[in-house]
């Protein structure tokens, strides 16, 4: 019985020493600890960007287009504009984009955002709501527009 108590005491002190050593070593700086503490969140690709006027169209990315956005008419009095988004690639995407409207003095006066899924080689008509930052009395949505788009497979 005495041997059993001695064995349990030695085992418990071994666990206690291991726990203490593990806690102390995590506080020490080192290259392996820094590498292990690197963030696990994936790096998101930067959005595709382009500038355009309405009516007009834009292809993204500019060098190797995967998506084309066509705008026929500027936003109406309520802020809605119609866009035709065409997938030029042979794969489906989740499309997430923001459009910013700028006045002739390069001030941002409106913005819109939308998100949807588009199939390969598909065209989708979207009704986009622009929110104007200008006073209601002179509601304007911009003369030049900038789009920032992210494509996820």
Number of C-alpha atoms within 10 A of each C-alpha: 6 6 8 9 10 11 12 11 12 12 12 12 12 12 12 12 12 12 11 11 11 11 11 10 11 10 9 8 9 10 8 8 13 9 9 9 9 8 8 7 6 6 7 8 9 10 16 15 18 16 14 18 17 16 10 12 16 20 21 21 15 13 7 9 13 19 23 18 19 18 18 14 14 19 20 13 10 11 19 17 19 17 19 16 21 20 23 19 14 11 13 17 19 13 18 16 17 16 19 22 26 18 15 9 8 11 11 19 20 22 22 18 16 14 14 11 13 19 16 14 14 15 16 15 12 15 14 17 18 24 20 21 14 14 9 8 6 8 16 22 25 25 16 16 19 18 21 17 22 18 20 12 8
